[in-house]
Amino acid sequence: MARVSTDSLIIGRVIGDVLESFTPTIKMTVTFNKKQQVYNGHEFFPSTVTTRPRVEIGGGDMRSFFTLIMTDPDVPGPSDPYLREHLHWMVTDIPGTTNASFGNVLVSYEVPKPNIGIHRYVFVLFKQKHRQCITTPPSSRDHFNTRKFSAENDLGLPVAAVYFNAQRETAARRR
């Protein structure tokens, strides 16, 4: 497998603000509306990400299980993200080589609604040590901490991550 670079995650401050430095070992593909694939730093209009994406896991096997987390580290705005991180979605027990629809949704998908500035929406994939190692959803979507959650649930470092940017749409941009 070709080595996936984390340079764009460092440049986008995803490594630093959300994650520790890690080496991607699993291919994860995130696609909205069957055709819009997420690439690091690409911008999406909030109106195009209203339905949860398809997240495909291209590694592991049916005996390995993964946890997917989607957060926004820029709430309420990037210059003063005092609610960092806001949890948008969490799916556990996703079998390897399948997609997130085969997992257990612990926190339902919440549509991105950035109000101030450009927000980053980060998808992080962790390999679980065993099935059903996470059974309790976080108590709140706000002040979620991916690193802390990973430590509390013995998930270790991520195996994949990707993020996109979005900002509030004005009426003119919605046409």
N, C-alpha and C positions, 0 to 999 in steps of 0.2 A: 504494500500500500504506500502510495506517495505520502511523504510527510506533509501534514497540514500546518501551515505557518500560523503562529499566533500574533504576528506583527500587527495586523489590523485591529486585533483585540487590545493590544498595548496602546496603539495610536488613539483608539477610541476610548481609552481609559476604562474599558470593561475589566481588563486585568489591572488591578489597583483599586478601583471603586467597588467592584462586585466580587471578583475572583482573585485567587492567588495565581501565580504563574503555573502553567501546567502544559503537558504535552498531549495534544489530541491523539486518541488511539482508535476512535470509532467515527465512522462517517454518519453524520446526521443531516438530513435534508428537510428544510422547513418550507412549505409551499402554501400560499394563500390562493383561494379561488382557482385551484387546479392548475394554475399556470405561472403565478408570480412567486418565484423562488427568492428566499431571503439570502442576501449576501451582506457581509459585514459593512456597515456604514451606509447602505443604500437607504433612500428615503421612500416611505410609503405614505399615502394620504390615509388618515384615520378612517375615512369612508370605505377604503378598500380592505380593511382588516377587521371588519365587524363580525365575521364568522371565524371560529377557531381554525387554525391552519392544520394541514396534514403534516405530521412530523414522522419521517421515516428513519428507522435505525438500521444502518447498513453494516452492522457488525455484531459480534457475539454469536450466540446460537439460541435455540429455543429454551435452553436451560439457564441462560443468563437473563437477569432482569435489570431494568433501568428506571431511574426517576428523572422526569423532565420538570424543570422549573422555568417559568417565564416571569421576569420582574422588570420594573421600571425604577432605575436608581435616581431618577431626576424629578421626583415629586416633592413639592408642587411645581418647582421650576429648577432648571439646571444651575442657576446662580446661587440658590439657597435651598438645597434638597433636604430640608429638615425632616421629611417623612420617609426618607430613603430606608429601604427599598419598598416599593409597592408590589405586592404579589398579584400577578394577573392570572396565573394558571399553575396547577400542579397535578401531575399524573405519575403514579407509582406502578411498580410491577409490570412494566412494559416488556414483553418477551423480546429478546434479541432477534434481529432480522424481520421485525414486524413494524407496526406504526403505533402511535399513541392511542389510537382508538381501541387497541387491545389491552390497554392498561386500566388502572383503577383511578378514576378522577377524584382526587382528594379536595381540590379547590377548583371550582368551575371557571371556565374561560371568561375573563372580563375584558370588554372592548377597550382598547387604548383611547383615552380622551385627554390628550395633552392640552393644557390651557396656556401655559407660559413657556415660551422658548421651544427649543428642539429637545425632545426626549429620546433616550435610548431604550429600546425594548430588547431584553437579553433572554435568549433561550439557552439553558444550561442542562447538559445531560450528565448524570452520574450513573456509574455501574453499582448496583446494589450487591452486597455480600451474599444475600439470600433473599428469597421471596418474602413478601409481607414484613419487611424490616421497618416499614413506616406505616403506622396505622392511624395516627392522630394528626389531623390538619393543624396548622398554626392557628393561634387564637385570634390573629388579626392579619389583614392584608397589608396594613401600614406598618412601618418599622420592621419589616421582614429583613432577615439577614441571611443571605445564601451561605456565606462561610460558616456562620454559627449553626444553621440548620444542618449543613453537611457534617459538622463536627458532632452535633448532638445525636445524629442518626448513623454515625460511623460510615459515611459515604466516601470519604477520602477526597481526592482531587477530581475535578470534572474529567470526562473522557471526550467531551465535545462542547462547543459553544458557538453561537452565532448571534448577531444583533442587527436590528434595523433602527433607523431614526424616523420620527414622525413629529409633526408640529400641527398646531391648531389650523384648521382650514377656514379661510375667510369665505364669504358667500361667493366671491368672484372665482376662487380657486376650485369650487365645487362643480362648476359647469360641466 
